[in-house]
Amino acid sequence: MSMISRRTALRLVRQSLVSIGLLLLSTQAFAETKEMFKRIPTQYIAALGEPGATVGTGAERWGLWRRDPGPRGVWLKRFDKLKSAGGVAPAKWKFDQSDWWLDENGLIMEKPEFSLSPGKYLVTGDRKALSVLTVHPMDNQGAMRWELDFGAKLYDVTHLPCRSARYRPASANAECTPNSVRRADFPVDPGRPMPFVSGCSKQDYAVLFVIGVATANATSKRADAACRSFGKRYPGTRVLETIDGSLVLCPDSSRAPGTAGTPFMVRRADLRSLADPSQRPRCNAKDRIESHCGTKELCKFEVNDDLCTEPEIARHTTHVQIEWKCRADTVWRFNRVERGQDLVIDCRE
């Protein structure tokens, strides 16, 4: 499966971490538990369950790809070449005739790891929802429970364009082989089931993107600072990325912020194009942010064309990257803030 292209991966990070519509938490919200996650290169969960479920059992039958299996896959038309190589793919994984996988484009994929380790995973479907997936340890019957936070359903955190199916012989004497796959059935449209293959039993799996794994609960000043000024708002939570790549999840609140402020410092702010995030900054917005916000109050500004004095540059610029700190506290980062959105920096103690 070309589960995610390089451009899609960049878009995933952008959608997960950018700052939009920030609202500050109340003192009561600060008392609630904050959770910290270590951001990881995107991994992929093959999940089973009802699309509308928020909890369930059966996670012992879920798998995990630690790397995108799409670029490591083998096209159906090259299956004979794969067989002649003893079933060893160019990416060094081994094809299993009794248990093989296809993606939506007609790529034979390596099998994921089974089963999913107990723990907490930060998951998204590369759409609007982000949730914490908790996988519980196996019980005495060998079953593993799972649950999603913030009211998210399995469908909400499923990446719909990714289709994934597992094929195994339908009976002891059945011939189940990629040579029986109708190539005309590919690519498979988002949300549609994968095709049946003669001689095979089929199991469709939902695909979830994993962008972080839990480290520890945080009640420190760092987490409090994060939850006063943080990144993208999702239903039930918000997320801020720290300068070291950690993600802090904060309880959601729509209460009005206070008015008292303490000094902050914008260390860096520049405008870039999301079409090529690796490019050099197109415009330095740091001075304009400071002059707009001052240094003693809550800092609120709009990420818009006015942050760049050259309209022609601003017209092609899609986001601003901002790095800031409150006095001597840890440095925080708003990564790829989308233009046209408000941002609030709050350094209250």
N, C-alpha and C positions, 0 to 999 in steps of 0.2 A: 504494500500500500504506500503510495506517496502520501503518507498521512499528513505530512506538513512540509511545505517547501521552505527554503531559507527565508523568503519574503513573508510567508505565513507565520513562521516562527517569530520574526521580528514584530509582526503585527500582534501576535499573541502576547508578547511581553508588553507591548505598548498598551493594549487594552486592559491588561491585568494591573498595570502599575501607574498609568498616567493619572494626573490629578484633575478631577472634575467636581464642580459644585460642592466645595468643601463647606461643612458645617461643623462648628466646634462642640465638643462634648461638655456636659455639665459636671460639677464636682461629684455628683452621685454616680455619673457614668465612670469617672476616674476610679472609683472604688471597685468597679467590676474587674474581673480577670481579663488581662490582655494575653493574647497568645502570640508567640514568636515562631516563625518558620524560617528555615534555611532555604533560600531560593536555589533551585537546581536547574541544570539543563533539562528541557522538557522531556518527560517520560510519558508512557502511554499505558493506560489500564484497559484491558479487555474485560468488560463487565457484563454480567447477566442479571436481569431483574425487570420488573414491570416499569415502564417508562414513568408512570405517575407515582412511583413509590419514593418515600423519603427514608425508609428503613427496610431491612429485609435480612434474610439469611442466604447462605450459599456463596459467601466470599471465598470459601476454600476452592471454588471452581473458577475464580477470577485469575487472570494472568497479568503479567507486567512486561512490557518491552522497555528496557532501559535506554535504548536508542531507537530512533525512527527506523522501523523495519522496511519502509518503502524503498529508500535508496539501496538497501541491502538485499532487496528481493530479486527474483528472476522472472522475466516475462514468460507467459505461457508458451509462446512460440519458440522459446529456447529450452523447453523442458527436456527434449531429447539430448541436448548438449549437457544439461545438468546430470542426466542419467549416465552419460558416457564418462562424466567426471567422478563417478562413484557416488553421486548424490551430494557432493560437496560444492556449495555455491562459491562464487568468487569472493564473497564476504566471509567465507570459512565456516558457515553454519551448515548443518547436515540435514538434508531432506529426509522425512520419515513417510514412507508410502502408506503407513497405517494411520497417520495423523498429520494432515497438512492444512495450510491456511492460505486463503486468498484475500486480496484487498479489492477495492472497488474499481481499480484500473486493470485488473487481470494480472497482477503480480503475485507470484508464489512467495509467501513470506516465511521467515523462520518462526518457530513456535515461541510464544512468550514463556516467561518463567511462571511456574505454578508452585504453590499458590501465593497469593499476596500476603506479605508479612503484616502482622498486627501493627497498628500505629495510626497516626493522623497524617492525612495528605491534603494539600491544598490543590483543589481540582477545579477545572473550568471546561466549558465546551466551546471556548473561543467565541462566545456570544455575550449575553448580558450578565449571566450568573457566574458567581464564584462561591465555592462552599468548602467547608472542611469535611472530608470524608474520614470517618472513624471506622477502622476495621478491628474488631474485637478478637481476642485469642480464641483458639479452637476449643469448643466445649467437649464434654465426655462422649458425645455422639459424633464427633468429628466435624461439626458445623461451625461456621464463623459468621457472626452477625456483622452487619454494616449499617451505618446511618449517616445522613447528610445534615449539616447544620443550616441555620438561617431559612428554614422552610423550603430549601431547594429540592426539586425532584430529580430523579435520575435523568430524565429527559433534558432538564435544564442544563446539566453539566456534560451532556453528550455532544461530541463534535459531529454534527450531522453529515458533513461531506465525507467523513471517513466511514467506509463500510468494511466489515471484517467478519469472516466466517471460517469455521473449522469443519473440515471434511474427514470422515472416517468411513470405512467399509460398512455398508448397510447390513451385511450378514457375513458369516465366516467364509463363504465361498464367493462373495461379491468382488468384482474388480472395480476398485475406486482409484482412479488415476487422473491427473491433470490433462491427459490426452483426451478425456471424455468431455472436457469443458467446452461449451460453445463460446468461442471468442466473440461472436456477435452480441453476446449478452453484456459486453463491457464497452464503455465504463457504466457503472451502476449509478443511477441518479441518487442525490442525497435523500436519505430517509427511506429508500426502497430496500426490500430484502435482497440479499445476495442470491444468485441463481442456484437452482438445484443441479446436481451433477449425477448422471446415471451411475448406479451402483454404490452411491454414497449416502450416508446420513449427514445432515447439515445442521450446524448450530450457529445462528447469527449472534454476534457480540456487539455491544455498544462500546464506543471508544471515548475515554475520558483523558484529558490532558492533565498531567501532574506538573505543577510549577514550583512546589515547595513541600518540604517535610518538616514536621514539628520538631522543635528543639526543646523548649521549656516554657512554662508559663512565666510571664514577666510582670512584676509589680514594681519595678525599679523606676527611678526618675526618667530613664531613657524611654521606657514604654509610655509613661505619663506624657512626656513631651511629644512622643509620636502621636498619641491619641488626641492631643490638642490641635495638632497640625499634621494632616496626613493626606494620603492619596485618594484613589478612586473610591467612590461610594457605590456599594452594592446593597441589595436588599439585606438588611440585618447587620451589616458590617462595613468597615472601610479598611483600606490597606495602605501602608506606607513602606517604602523601601529605604533601608538605611544605607549609608555609604559603603558598608561592608557586604551588602547584598542580602541582609536579613529582611524578612517581611514581618511587619507587626500588624496583627488583626485587632481592631478596636471595636467595642460595642457601638452600635449606631444610636444616634440621638438627634432630634431635630430642635432641641431647645436653643434659645438664643445665647450667643456668647457673652462673656463679661466684657468689661471695658478696660480694666487695668492691664497694662502691658509692661514688659521689661525689654531691654535692648536685644536686638537680633542683628545678625550680619549676613548679608547675601554674599557668599564667597565667589559664586560664578553663576552666570545666566547667559545663555546664548541661544540663538534661534538656528534651527536646522531643518532639513527636509526629511520627512519620514520615508520618502522614496529611496533615500540612500543615507541611513543614519550614520554611516561611517565617514561621511564627508566632513570637511572642515566647517566650523561654524560660519553661518552666512552673516551673522550680525551679533554684536555684543549688546545684550539688553540689560546688563548689570546696573549701569549708572542710572538708566531710566527707571528701573524698578525701585532703587533706593530713593531717588528724588520724588517718586510718586508716593512711596509709603512712609517716609520719615524713619526715625529710629526708636521712637518711644511708644508707639501705639501698635495695636494689632495691624498687621500689614495685609491689605486686600488690594488686589489689582486684577485687571483683565488681561489675559494673554491675547493680544490683538495686534493689528498692523502698527499701532502707535508705538509699540515697543521697538520698532526698527525705523530709523530716520530715512531709510531709502525705500520708497514704496515698491520699486521694481523687485527688490530683494524680498521684501515682506510678502509680496503676492505669491511667491513660490515657496514660502516657508510654512511648514505645517505644525511645528511644535517648538516649545522652548524647554531647555533643560536647566534646572535650577538646583543649586547646592547651597545650603544655608546652615547656620548654627545659632543656638541661643547661648550667649555668653560663652562659657567654657564647656558646654554640654557636647555630647556626641554630634557629629555632623550628620545632617539628614539630606536626602536627595529626593526631589520630585523628578522623576524620569519621564521625559517626553510628555510634557503638559500640552494638551491640545489647545489650539487657539480658540478664542471665543468663549472660554470658560473662566469663572472666577477662581481665585486662589487666595487662601487665608493662611498667614503665618502667625502663630500665637506662641509667645514665649512666657506665658504666665507661669509662675511657680506654684 
